[in-house]
């Protein structure tokens, strides 16, 4: 018969209250996460945060994508074309609250240099408003948005 190795395991609350021995591994059964201990830090340190859901970008979804991890942390992105005023864009997944961040980089199909400014406001759990412009156009700019924060 094969040998079996079984680690200490418990809920997040139980793991958070446990101070393991130096080099000990425990399993958080709520988060499906391993923790490594140093003999002093209560709860240890999580060493794996697996992706639990995702969406891949493609032409059919305007290159929208996201990765959600077991901890609830997520990253997302999409293309946004500004239409001359503040424009509301739907997020690819619902966020836990409005305390996430977005940033954007300009995109241009030709190679001429340009300056671009992008602003965000009215963060909600499902949408964000975007305004963007570049120095060659008064009403059209495409940006690639990246965001991150805690998902619902």
Buried (B, 14 or more C-beta within 10 A) or exposed (E): EEEEEEEBEBEBEBBEEBEBEEEBBBBBEEBEBBBBBEEEEEBBEBEBBEEBEBBEBEEEEEBBBBBBBBBBBBBBBBBBBBEEEBBEBEBBBEBBEEEBEBEBEBBBEEEEEEEBEBEBEEBEBEBBBBBBBBEBBEEEBBBBBBBBBBBE
